[in-house]
Amino acid sequence: MTCKDIADKLATVAEGSATQGDAAVVDEHVASCDACRQMLHAQVTARTVLRARAAQLAVTAPPGLRTRIAASARAERSEAKGLLSWRGRLSAFAAAAVLMLSLGAALLPVVTERSTVVLAAQLALDHLKCFIIDGDASGPPISKAEAEAIVQRDHGWSANVPASTEGLELLAVRHCLYGDGLAAHVLYRAEGQPVSLFILPGLARPAAELSVLGHDEVVWSHGDRTYMLVSAAGTKAGLARVASYLQNEAK
């Protein structure tokens, strides 16, 4: 089994929800693959530390944090341009995971483990994993019908997945674990830039605009679902246009 084949199983193992069969497959693969072993370790560590420290994390971040995160993210994106090796793509993910952990108890502006900011940070990592590591940023578009069929098959519930439109291409649908369950991860390309729409059922969060781990995020709820839109920092104008379209369509 290849590294790309194993990527989705790594998330379920890190979360502790993998089947015995998937766990055995992952154990066998990481025993001989240093890159996947490091990625699994990064995912397990990120989830463990966030849960353990969430209640103690500070309400405010120190001056200059956003500037340092943005600089780190720009450097990482610069290194990630073009066709990256597996090791290069791992480095981009690992750097983001390490950055999350290095923020520590004094830096992330959250007060409970159900904080929108903690959730946004985890989804930013899932955005990086699916695009940079799994390589979905270069994939061909899929149809709205295909995307909705994948959500129904993998999640057991239906969703109105916004179709491709001018300047926005619908690329793929994946399932990503987060603190409260399983999210439908809809991947888009907006003017050539990776954009993720996460659909989280049974969860209501207030509307917000966030900047977390070098990413801009837009959060809104409709009915009993929360939607979180994620793109690289510095794309707020384009993200606002995409958010307006998706908010009208994803209902």
N, C-alpha and C positions, 0 to 999 in steps of 0.2 A: 504494500500500500504506500502511495506517495505522500509527501508532506502536505500537498494541497488536499488530498483525500482525507487526511487525518485532522485537518484544521477545525471542522465543526465538532468533532468528538473531543478535542482538547477542552473546549469550553464547558461541555457537560461534565467532564472529569474534574476540572477545576472547581466547578460549582458543587460537586458531590452528588450529581443526579444521574450519572451515566449508568447504563445497564451493565451487568456483569460482562456481557460480550464485548461491548464497546470499551470498557475499562481494560479488558484483557488485550484487545487490539492496540490500544494506546500504550499500555505497559510494554508490549513487545516492540512497538515502533520506537519509543523514546529510549529504549535500552541501547539502540544502535544509532540514534540520530541526535546529535548534540544540539542542533538548532531547535528542533521541536521540544527537546527536554528543557531548554532554556525558556522557550515560549510558555510551556506549561507551568514552569516555576514562576514566571512573571505573572501569569493570570491567577494562580493560586495565591501568591503573595499579595497582589493588589486587592483581591476580594477579601482575604483574611484580615489585612490591616485596616481596610476601610470599615469593616464590620466591628472590629475590636476597638477602634479609636473613635468611631463616629460620635459617640456621646460626649467625648472630651474635646472635639475639634472647636477651634475658636470661632467667634462670630465675625471677626474682621481680619483682613489680611494686611500685612505690613506694606508701607509705601514702596513702590517700585516692583512689586511682584508681577503685575500684569506685563510690564515692560520686559522683565527677565523671561517670562513664559513665552511671550511673542517672539523674542530674539531666538530662544531655543527652538521654537517651532519652525521659524523661517530657515534656520540653519539645517534642521532635519529635513525639511521639504526640499531644500536645495540639493542635498545629498541624494534624495530619493528620486530625482527627475530621471526620465528615460527608463530603459529596461533594466530593472535591478536584479541582482543575484538574490537567491534565497537569503543569504547571510545579510545582505544590505536591507532587504525588506524586514527581516527580523530585527535589525538594529533600529529601524524606525519605530517599530512597535515597542521594543524593549525600552527605548529612550523615553517614550511617552509613559510607560508603566512605571519606570524608575522615577520620572518627574512627579507623577502622582504621589508616589510613596515619599519622595523627598520633601514634599510640601509639609508633611507631618502635622502634629497637633496644633501648631501655631499659625498655619497658613491657609487652610481651606475654610471658607466662610460658611460653616454649617453647624447646626446644633443637635440634630438627631440623625440616626442612620437612615431615616426616610426622607431626608432633605432632598429637594430638587437639585441642589448643586452636586451632591454625591451621585445622584442618578445621572446627571448630565456628564459628570466625569467618567463614569463607567461606560456610557453610550459613546462618548468621544473615543474611548479605547476600542470599542466594538466597531466604530466607523473606520478607524485606522486598520484594524485587523482585516476587515472584509475587503477594503479597497487596496491597501498597500501590500499586505501579506498574501491575500487570496487572489489579487490581481483583477478584481472585477471592474476596475476603472477603465480597462481597455476592451471590455466585452461588447458584443453587439446588442442593440436594443431588443426588448421583448414586448409583446402586446399587453394591453390592459387585461384581456381575458386570461392570458397565460399567468400573469402575476396574481390575479384573484384566485385562479385555480390552485396555485402553489400555497397561498395563505389558507385556503379551505383544506387542502390535503395535509399540510404540516401542522396547522393549529386547531383545526376543527371548528373554526368560526369564520364568518364571511367578513370581507372588508371591501370598501369601495376604493380601489387603488387608482390614483390619478394617472391618466395616460400621458404619453409623451406629447409635448406641445412645442411650439417654436422656441428654440434655445434650451429645451429640457428633454433629455432622453431617459426613458425608463429602462434600466439595465438588468435588474435581478431582484429576487426576494430571498432573504435568508431568515433563519430564526436565531435570535440571540438571547442568552440568559441575562437577567438583571436581578437586582435584589429581591423583587417581589414576584418574579415568575419568568414568563417567556414572552418576548416581544417579537412582532413581525418587523423585520428590518428591510425596508424598501430602498433600493439603491438607484440613484439617478446620476446623470452627468449634466450639469448646468453650465453652458458656455464653456465646455471642456473641463470643468472643475467637479470633483466628486462631491455629491451631496447625499445625505442619508435622511430618510424619514422613518422614524420608529413609531409603531402603533402599539400602545400598551393598554390592553383591555382591563376593565375593572379597576381603573385608577383615575382619580381626578386630581389634577394639579392646577394651580392658578396660572393664568397667562404670564409669561415672563420672557425677557431677552437676557441671555447669559453669555459670558466669555469664560470658558473653562479649558484648561490644558491646551492652549493654542487654538481653540475652536470657538466659533460663534454659534449659538444655539437659540432657537425660537421654540417656545413651549405654549401649547394651548390645549384645551379640553373640549370635547363635544360629546354630550351624553355621558356614558360611563367609560369613555376612553380618553387617554391622554396621547397627544401627538408631540413628538420632539424632532425638530429639524436641525441637522448638524452639518456644518461646513467649516473649512479652514478659516482661521482668523484673517481679517482684512477683506472679507467678501460680504460685509453686511448689506451693502446696497443691493447686490445681486440676490442675496439670501432673502431680503425683504420682498422682492418681486416673486421669488419662488414660493415663499410662505403664503403670500396673498393668493396665488393660484391654488396651492395645495389645500389651504383652509376652506376654499370654496368647493373643492372637488372631493376631498377626503371626508365624507360624512356618511 
